[in-house]
Amino acid sequence: MKDIQIIYENGDIIVANKPAGMMVHGVHGVHGKWQMANGKKLNPRLTEPTLVDILLKKYPEIKTVGDEPNIRPGIVHRLDKDTSGVMVVARNQKSFDYLKSLFQGRDIKKTYIAVVSGVPKKKQGIIDKPIGIRTGTTKRSVESKKMAKSAVTEYKILAISDLRLGISEKSPSYSLLEVHPLTGRTHQIRVHLTSIGHPIVGDPLYGPKKQPPWADRLMLHAASIEFSDSSGRRLRFEAEIPEELERIFRK
């Protein structure tokens, strides 16, 4: 079982560093102990412990917290399974309602670190493109008008690596980006960076089929989250950048 790092906790919130490869919660109440459904074996990804499974063991009080506590107790926001990084979980309903209001009002600042293919033409920029759902799939796209919603993402280049580590003579360049999603659409960062021609390395859904051999995960990490608590105190929590992202640019 994968473990999670608890960055901070008090009577109202838990701040955790979710590892890549872990789902935040199950689907329709399916958790790790369920192996069969309707006589059929569940998808393996649904039988692995989720962040919620692990938190429930240590913080059983979150069991009744949230809009859908039977599915995602205490969960106010989420990260994709293959994205690592910082998450804030509510320990009581009052805290949940307050955090939910901050997310709805866009009063929470989130900072991500991403490794992308190529080098954006601008050192920093804003991607302002509505995101919709592609017909017949669960994939998102800036070209689809189906259920399209406004989406805005800021980025800036932190470093560039001409990665020539013996992979090939034509190894491409990669960029390390700091990214701030100003809205909270599903797969927003992944879709937006792909839309400008610089998909996140290791992205099996929006990136190219052929990935570099060192990209054994989606190279996207939620590095920090910042907001004011109900007393007005400004809080900022950080999750250390994983080794697999940092090593590419260490030189």
Stockholm file with secondary structure:
# STOCKHOLM 1.0

chainA/1-251         MKDIQIIYENGDIIVANKPAGMMVHGVHGVHGKWQMANGKKLNPRLTEPTLVDILLKKYPEIKTVGDEPNIRPGIVHRLDKDTSGVMVVARNQKSFDYLKSLFQGRDIKKTYIAVVSGVPKKKQGIIDKPIGIRTGTTKRSVESKKMAKSAVTEYKILAISDLRLGISEKSPSYSLLEVHPLTGRTHQIRVHLTSIGHPIVGDPLYGPKKQPPWADRLMLHAASIEFSDSSGRRLRFEAEIPEELERIFRK
#=GR chainA/1-251 SS CCCCEEEEECSSEEEEEECTTCCSSCSTTCCTTCCEETTEECCGGGTSCCHHHHHHHHCGGGGGCSSSTTTSTTBSSCCCTTCEEEEEEESSHHHHHHHHHHHHTTCCEEEEEEEEESCCSSSEEEEECCBEECTTSSCEESSCCTTCBCCEEEEEEEEEEECCSSSCTTCCEEEEEEEEESSCCTTHHHHHHHHTTCCBTTCTTTSCSCCCTTCCSCCEEEEEEEEECTTSCEEEEECCCCHHHHGGGCC
#=GC SS_cons         CCCCEEEEECSSEEEEEECTTCCSSCSTTCCTTCCEETTEECCGGGTSCCHHHHHHHHCGGGGGCSSSTTTSTTBSSCCCTTCEEEEEEESSHHHHHHHHHHHHTTCCEEEEEEEEESCCSSSEEEEECCBEECTTSSCEESSCCTTCBCCEEEEEEEEEEECCSSSCTTCCEEEEEEEEESSCCTTHHHHHHHHTTCCBTTCTTTSCSCCCTTCCSCCEEEEEEEEECTTSCEEEEECCCCHHHHGGGCC
//
